């Protein structure tokens, strides 16, 4: 467009709208973004999708296992298909049982030490009582 008569230029007012501030950190095409998770090597990428159907009972079991493990459903199905099993994390109740078992084992070591110093017949009742407690905890852990 060719100007026919000289025009007065309007003073330029900087654009300070919210739209301008929202796009301040957006990378330009000349400068690619370097943030984010790095790409996986091609050998680790999953390239072939598989669609799987479950009946209601199996699907509920799968959802229950997903809730217990905290894994996504697709990761859970993938691990079951590739490895054949899922190693579930230890629950708070089981961790508590294992801590009490460790404490009992410590007590048993102390009793064994005392039994070597003193005669075993003096320690027999305490050892048998502790052995029964350890047995009960082991049974509760194995019921998992």
Backbone as CSV, one residue per row, in Angstrom:
resi,resn,N_x,N_y,N_z,CA_x,CA_y,CA_z,C_x,C_y,C_z
1,UNK,0.847,-1.164,0.000,0.000,0.000,0.000,0.895,1.231,0.000
2,UNK,0.653,2.070,-0.923,1.437,3.292,-1.026,0.683,4.442,-0.364
3,UNK,1.316,5.124,0.534,0.630,6.253,1.156,0.531,7.426,0.184
4,UNK,-0.635,8.020,0.096,-0.832,9.157,-0.795,-0.472,10.458,-0.119
5,UNK,-0.754,10.544,1.139,-0.347,11.729,1.873,0.321,11.290,3.171
6,UNK,1.221,12.074,3.670,1.920,11.671,4.887,0.959,11.577,6.061
7,UNK,1.101,10.499,6.782,0.274,10.287,7.963,1.100,10.502,9.213
8,UNK,0.425,10.959,10.221,1.093,11.092,11.500,1.093,9.730,12.182
9,UNK,2.215,9.394,12.684,2.303,8.096,13.378,1.784,8.248,14.790
10,UNK,0.988,7.251,15.205,0.510,7.226,16.581,1.653,6.766,17.476
11,UNK,1.717,7.319,18.662,2.771,6.824,19.552,2.504,5.364,19.908
12,UNK,3.557,4.584,19.915,3.408,3.154,20.209,3.253,2.952,21.702
13,UNK,2.211,2.257,22.072,1.940,1.927,23.463,2.275,0.456,23.639
14,UNK,3.121,0.153,24.590,3.468,-1.265,24.765,2.250,-2.069,25.188
15,UNK,2.172,-3.300,24.651,1.057,-4.200,24.965,1.346,-4.843,26.321
16,UNK,0.545,-4.515,27.303,0.744,-5.059,28.649,-0.473,-5.868,29.087
17,UNK,-1.160,-6.466,28.163,-2.334,-7.259,28.520,-1.904,-8.566,29.186
18,UNK,-2.848,-9.237,29.829,-2.555,-10.524,30.478,-2.124,-11.562,29.461
19,UNK,-2.659,-11.443,28.250,-2.306,-12.372,27.193,-0.800,-12.306,26.929
20,UNK,-0.247,-11.100,26.954,1.171,-10.903,26.717,1.997,-11.576,27.826
21,UNK,1.580,-11.418,29.092,2.324,-12.005,30.199,2.203,-13.521,30.227
22,UNK,1.081,-14.055,29.779,0.887,-15.505,29.785,1.847,-16.179,28.820
23,UNK,2.212,-15.471,27.732,3.059,-16.078,26.713,4.519,-15.680,26.842
24,UNK,4.897,-15.036,27.936,6.280,-14.589,28.079,7.265,-15.749,28.115
25,UNK,6.900,-16.847,28.744,7.815,-17.975,28.881,7.672,-19.007,27.785
26,UNK,6.829,-18.751,26.821,6.647,-19.681,25.719,7.869,-19.619,24.819
27,UNK,8.481,-20.766,24.512,9.680,-20.734,23.678,9.344,-20.303,22.253
28,UNK,10.287,-19.646,21.644,10.118,-19.230,20.252,10.526,-20.386,19.361
29,UNK,10.095,-20.385,18.106,10.484,-21.482,17.205,11.998,-21.582,17.006
30,UNK,12.710,-20.469,17.163,14.160,-20.495,16.986,14.857,-21.188,18.149
31,UNK,14.234,-21.165,19.325,14.855,-21.685,20.540,14.008,-22.835,21.081
32,UNK,14.325,-24.092,20.746,13.498,-25.213,21.233,13.618,-25.362,22.745
33,UNK,12.544,-25.861,23.369,12.503,-26.036,24.811,13.453,-27.144,25.230
34,UNK,14.177,-26.911,26.311,15.094,-27.926,26.813,14.575,-28.552,28.100
35,UNK,13.359,-28.198,28.534,12.802,-28.729,29.768,12.093,-30.052,29.535
36,UNK,11.615,-30.652,30.614,10.836,-31.884,30.518,11.677,-33.125,30.688
37,UNK,10.992,-34.250,30.612,11.653,-35.542,30.781,12.407,-35.900,29.507
38,UNK,13.619,-36.416,29.629,14.346,-36.815,28.422,13.680,-38.001,27.741
39,UNK,13.873,-38.116,26.442,13.284,-39.223,25.685,13.925,-40.537,26.090
40,UNK,13.096,-41.601,26.065,13.618,-42.938,26.324,14.383,-43.414,25.095
41,UNK,15.367,-44.281,25.297,16.021,-44.870,24.129,15.022,-45.724,23.347
42,UNK,15.266,-45.890,22.074,14.329,-46.637,21.234,14.126,-48.063,21.724
43,UNK,15.136,-48.653,22.344,15.006,-50.032,22.821,14.016,-50.145,23.978
44,UNK,13.750,-49.039,24.696,12.832,-49.072,25.834,11.440,-48.550,25.488
45,UNK,11.265,-48.000,24.308,9.965,-47.446,23.948,8.983,-48.567,23.615
46,UNK,7.750,-48.380,24.045,6.687,-49.345,23.744,5.933,-48.835,22.524
47,UNK,6.074,-49.524,21.421,5.536,-49.033,20.156,4.285,-49.766,19.687
48,UNK,3.954,-50.912,20.290,2.865,-51.731,19.781,1.733,-51.845,20.797
49,UNK,0.639,-51.147,20.588,-0.486,-51.222,21.523,-1.264,-52.526,21.357
50,UNK,-1.816,-53.034,22.448,-2.632,-54.239,22.432,-3.905,-53.943,23.213
51,UNK,-5.041,-54.225,22.597,-6.320,-54.005,23.264,-6.752,-55.326,23.908
52,UNK,-7.117,-55.265,25.189,-7.454,-56.461,25.953,-8.833,-56.288,26.565
53,UNK,-9.630,-57.352,26.552,-10.960,-57.331,27.170,-10.970,-58.272,28.369
54,UNK,-11.657,-57.854,29.444,-11.777,-58.654,30.653,-13.246,-58.834,30.993
55,UNK,-13.567,-59.974,31.636,-14.916,-60.109,32.188,-14.967,-59.297,33.484
56,UNK,-16.148,-59.142,34.052,-16.324,-58.251,35.199,-15.503,-58.695,36.410
57,UNK,-15.486,-59.995,36.689,-14.767,-60.503,37.858,-13.259,-60.264,37.717
58,UNK,-12.702,-60.569,36.555,-11.264,-60.368,36.337,-10.909,-58.895,36.374
59,UNK,-11.782,-58.054,35.830,-11.528,-56.616,35.825,-11.524,-56.058,37.244
60,UNK,-12.435,-56.548,38.092,-12.463,-56.099,39.494,-11.190,-56.529,40.225
61,UNK,-10.705,-57.743,39.947,-9.449,-58.205,40.543,-8.293,-57.303,40.109
62,UNK,-8.296,-56.949,38.838,-7.249,-56.088,38.303,-7.288,-54.702,38.948
63,UNK,-8.498,-54.154,39.111,-8.636,-52.846,39.755,-8.205,-52.902,41.214
64,UNK,-8.511,-54.003,41.888,-8.106,-54.174,43.280,-6.580,-54.224,43.389
65,UNK,-5.945,-54.951,42.495,-4.482,-55.043,42.488,-3.871,-53.684,42.153
66,UNK,-4.504,-52.929,41.263,-4.016,-51.593,40.920,-4.079,-50.681,42.146
67,UNK,-5.160,-50.773,42.908,-5.314,-49.951,44.099,-4.245,-50.293,45.136
68,UNK,-3.970,-51.596,45.314,-2.973,-52.021,46.307,-1.559,-51.623,45.907
69,UNK,-1.236,-51.697,44.622,0.131,-51.417,44.176,0.364,-49.954,43.869
70,UNK,-0.688,-49.214,43.523,-0.526,-47.811,43.159,-0.030,-47.617,41.733
71,UNK,-0.052,-48.654,40.932,0.399,-48.565,39.537,-0.766,-48.180,38.642
72,UNK,-0.453,-47.652,37.463,-1.516,-47.390,36.492,-1.982,-48.736,35.929
73,UNK,-3.184,-48.738,35.390,-3.756,-49.985,34.879,-2.938,-50.533,33.710
74,UNK,-2.496,-49.652,32.811,-1.723,-50.120,31.658,-0.370,-50.678,32.092
75,UNK,0.279,-50.049,33.067,1.565,-50.552,33.567,1.376,-51.898,34.257
76,UNK,0.289,-52.025,35.004,-0.001,-53.277,35.702,-0.195,-54.422,34.707
77,UNK,-1.005,-54.194,33.680,-1.249,-55.234,32.671,0.045,-55.566,31.933
78,UNK,0.847,-54.542,31.631,2.125,-54.763,30.946,3.050,-55.638,31.792
79,UNK,3.200,-55.295,33.081,4.081,-56.068,33.963,3.598,-57.511,34.107
80,UNK,2.286,-57.702,34.210,1.752,-59.062,34.315,1.999,-59.844,33.032
81,UNK,1.856,-59.180,31.878,2.057,-59.868,30.605,3.531,-60.211,30.382
82,UNK,4.429,-59.293,30.709,5.849,-59.498,30.431,6.521,-60.349,31.510
83,UNK,6.273,-60.014,32.788,6.962,-60.708,33.881,6.156,-61.843,34.488
84,UNK,4.833,-61.775,34.396,3.984,-62.826,34.953,3.597,-62.602,36.399
85,UNK,4.127,-61.579,37.046,3.781,-61.313,38.440,3.990,-59.827,38.729
86,UNK,3.411,-59.385,39.842,3.589,-58.021,40.335,4.042,-58.126,41.785
87,UNK,5.138,-57.482,42.120,5.603,-57.477,43.505,4.915,-56.313,44.198
88,UNK,4.025,-56.647,45.133,3.253,-55.623,45.827,4.062,-55.043,46.978
89,UNK,3.885,-53.756,47.245,4.603,-53.151,48.367,4.080,-53.678,49.710
90,UNK,4.902,-53.572,50.735,4.535,-54.039,52.070,3.538,-53.057,52.678
91,UNK,2.442,-53.589,53.231,1.430,-52.728,53.847,1.935,-52.208,55.194
92,UNK,1.236,-51.214,55.743,1.629,-50.644,57.040,1.515,-51.690,58.143
93,UNK,0.486,-52.536,58.044,0.293,-53.577,59.054,1.456,-54.579,59.013
94,UNK,1.847,-54.981,57.800,2.953,-55.925,57.666,4.264,-55.308,58.135
95,UNK,4.467,-54.017,57.847,5.683,-53.341,58.300,5.732,-53.313,59.826
96,UNK,4.568,-53.092,60.445,4.493,-53.096,61.907,4.835,-54.476,62.462
97,UNK,4.317,-55.521,61.820,4.617,-56.886,62.264,6.107,-57.198,62.119
98,UNK,6.700,-56.734,61.017,8.125,-56.993,60.809,8.985,-56.252,61.836
99,UNK,8.575,-55.025,62.207,9.310,-54.297,63.237,9.227,-55.010,64.582
100,UNK,8.025,-55.512,64.921,7.889,-56.222,66.198,8.689,-57.525,66.168
101,UNK,8.758,-58.163,65.010,9.550,-59.383,64.869,11.038,-59.082,65.057
102,UNK,11.484,-57.944,64.516,12.889,-57.562,64.689,13.191,-57.305,66.165
103,UNK,12.263,-56.660,66.866,12.448,-56.431,68.300,12.509,-57.737,69.073
104,UNK,11.649,-58.693,68.705,11.651,-59.992,69.384,12.949,-60.742,69.110
105,UNK,13.462,-60.611,67.884,14.729,-61.268,67.556,15.859,-60.684,68.395
106,UNK,15.812,-59.388,68.604,16.816,-58.745,69.459,16.719,-59.289,70.887
107,UNK,15.485,-59.408,71.397,15.287,-59.969,72.749,15.802,-61.402,72.834
108,UNK,15.566,-62.176,71.790,16.024,-63.566,71.771,17.548,-63.629,71.806
109,UNK,18.206,-62.718,71.084,19.677,-62.683,71.121,20.178,-62.345,72.519
110,UNK,19.506,-61.436,73.191,19.900,-61.079,74.561,19.714,-62.263,75.500
111,UNK,18.595,-62.989,75.315,18.357,-64.174,76.158,19.399,-65.260,75.893
112,UNK,19.781,-65.427,74.631,20.804,-66.425,74.303,22.135,-66.050,74.952
113,UNK,22.429,-64.764,74.955,23.663,-64.296,75.592,23.629,-64.581,77.099
114,UNK,22.497,-64.283,77.731,22.353,-64.561,79.170,22.412,-66.058,79.458
115,UNK,21.841,-66.866,78.552,21.847,-68.315,78.753,23.263,-68.863,78.718
116,UNK,24.124,-68.248,77.917,25.523,-68.697,77.895,26.242,-68.323,79.186
117,UNK,25.866,-67.171,79.727,26.500,-66.733,80.974,25.955,-67.538,82.155
118,UNK,24.632,-67.623,82.259,23.969,-68.350,83.343,23.586,-69.730,82.828
119,UNK,22.977,-70.473,83.645,22.527,-71.801,83.238,21.235,-71.667,82.435
120,UNK,21.073,-72.476,81.383,19.917,-72.362,80.485,18.598,-72.617,81.206
121,UNK,18.561,-73.481,82.208,17.307,-73.822,82.884,16.672,-72.592,83.536
122,UNK,17.492,-71.599,83.924,16.942,-70.375,84.507,16.239,-69.521,83.444
123,UNK,16.622,-69.659,82.193,16.091,-68.825,81.116,14.995,-69.535,80.307
124,UNK,14.758,-70.802,80.601,13.889,-71.627,79.760,12.493,-71.042,79.587
125,UNK,11.850,-70.592,80.649,10.487,-70.049,80.550,10.433,-68.805,79.662
126,UNK,11.398,-67.911,79.849,11.413,-66.686,79.046,11.661,-66.993,77.579
127,UNK,12.530,-67.941,77.292,12.841,-68.312,75.904,11.621,-68.943,75.246
128,UNK,10.937,-69.848,75.950,9.753,-70.497,75.383,8.628,-69.484,75.129
129,UNK,8.439,-68.543,76.041,7.419,-67.509,75.869,7.726,-66.647,74.638
130,UNK,8.983,-66.248,74.497,9.382,-65.428,73.350,9.271,-66.219,72.047
131,UNK,9.613,-67.502,72.090,9.509,-68.342,70.893,8.051,-68.453,70.443
132,UNK,7.112,-68.570,71.386,5.682,-68.616,71.046,5.223,-67.295,70.418
133,UNK,5.693,-66.170,70.969,5.331,-64.865,70.403,5.858,-64.721,68.979
134,UNK,7.091,-65.128,68.762,7.683,-65.057,67.418,6.897,-65.936,66.462
135,UNK,6.501,-67.110,66.903,5.723,-68.021,66.071,4.390,-67.388,65.668
136,UNK,3.716,-66.714,66.597,2.439,-66.056,66.299,2.613,-64.945,65.263
137,UNK,3.676,-64.169,65.398,3.922,-63.090,64.435,4.221,-63.661,63.056
138,UNK,4.997,-64.724,63.006,5.306,-65.373,61.716,4.032,-65.908,61.057
139,UNK,3.126,-66.449,61.847,1.865,-66.953,61.297,1.059,-65.802,60.724
140,UNK,1.000,-64.655,61.427,0.256,-63.489,60.921,0.879,-62.947,59.632
141,UNK,2.188,-62.967,59.557,2.855,-62.494,58.334,2.590,-63.442,57.182
142,UNK,2.608,-64.742,57.446,2.400,-65.724,56.374,0.961,-65.751,55.879
143,UNK,0.018,-65.225,56.657,-1.390,-65.194,56.236,-1.623,-64.156,55.155
144,UNK,-0.665,-63.380,54.877,-0.753,-62.345,53.840,-1.107,-62.922,52.557
